[in-house]
Amino acid sequence: MITQAAQYIIIISGLWLIVAGFIMFVKPLRAKNIISKAGSTNFINYTELGLRGIWAIAILLYAPLSKYPFFFELFGIMLGVTTVILLLIPRTWHAGFSVWSSSKLTVPLLRLSAPFAIGFAVFLIYAVLG
């Protein structure tokens, strides 16, 4: 039952990444604005990090059953470690980095990145459904 819940979380996360990829391609300025808000308030910061943490746990729990267990394990650990780091640093640092990094994103770069986000999402879904 736990692994089935983990599978559903990964699939939902993949669908979310597909939506994010389409937003990056169709409305890149909206995507840039969303990225700049990461860490901007306690609610946004801890909601984002909570969802990341749940995703990391789901990936780690489902890793042995996935088509690519080594990749899932490595990705889950990376996602979990970066989530813990973001929880430990001051929220204002996270917010500042989000604003700085979003200022570097251009419309062509976001549109170029969109297929990679969608492709990664499809890969994740494929790896847990097969």
N, C-alpha and C positions, 0 to 999 in steps of 0.2 A: 504494500500500500504506500509506503514511504517512497519507494522508487517510482511508483506510478505518479505520485504527486510531483516528484522531481522532474519526471518526463514532461508533465503538463506545464510546469513552470518554465522549462527550457523552450517548449513549443511556443508558449505565450510570449516569452522574451524574443524569440526569433520573429514572431509576427510583429512585435513592437519595432524591432530593428528594420523590418521591411518597410513599415510605415515611416520610420525616421529617414530611411534612404530615399523614399519618394518625396518627403518634405525637403530633404537636402537638394534634390534634383529640381523639383517644381517650384519651391519657394525658398531658395537658398538664404535670403535675407531673414526670413522667419526662423530658419534653422540656426542661423548665426545669433539671432537675438535669444533664442532658447538656450544655446550653449553658454552665452554670456551670463545667464542667470544662475548657473550652478553655484551653490554655496552662498547665494546672495541673502538668504534668510535662514533662520534655524529650521523652519518647516521644510523648505526646499532642500536644504543640505541633508538633514537627517532622513527625509523621505528617500532621496536619491541613494544615500549610503545604505539605508535599510534594504531597499530593493536590490542593490548591488550585492549585499551580503546574502540575501535569500537566493539570488541567482548563483552566487559562488557555491553555496552549500548544495543547491540542486545539481549543479554540474559535477561537483565532487561525488555526491551520492550516486549519480547515474553513470559516472565514468566507466565502471567495470562492465556495464551493460551496453554501452554505446559502441558504435562501429570503430571508434578511434579512442580507446581508453587512455592511451598515453597523452594524446593531445588534450583530452578533456581534463585529465588530472593536472597537467601543467597549466592549462588555462584557468581552471578553478582555483588553483593555488595562487596564481598571479592576481586574479580578480579579488580573492580574499585578502591577500597581503596589501594590495593597493587600497582596498576599502578600509582596512584597519589603520593604515598610515593616514588616510584622509580623515578618519575619526579622531586621530591623535593630534593632528596639527590644528592650529587655530582656524576657525571657520573663515575668518577674513583672508587668510592666505589662500584658501581654496577659492574663495570668491574673486580675489585679485588675479589668480592664475586663470580663472575662467574668462574674466574680462580681457586680460592680456592676450590669451590664446585665441579668443574669438575675434579680436581685432586683426589678427594675422590671416584669418580666413577670407578668401575672396570668393566671389560667385563662381568663377570657373573651377576653383579648387574644390568647393563643396559639390558642385555637379560632377566633377571627376571622381570624388570619393563615394558618391551615392551608390554606384554599382558594386563597390567593394563591400559596403554595409549590407546591401541586399544579398550579395553572394555569400557573405559570411553567415547571414541569417538562414539562407537556404541550406548551407552546409550543416549548421547546427540541427535544423529540423530533420534533415535527411539522416544525420548520424544517430538520432534517437528514435526515428520511426522505422528504420529498417531492421 
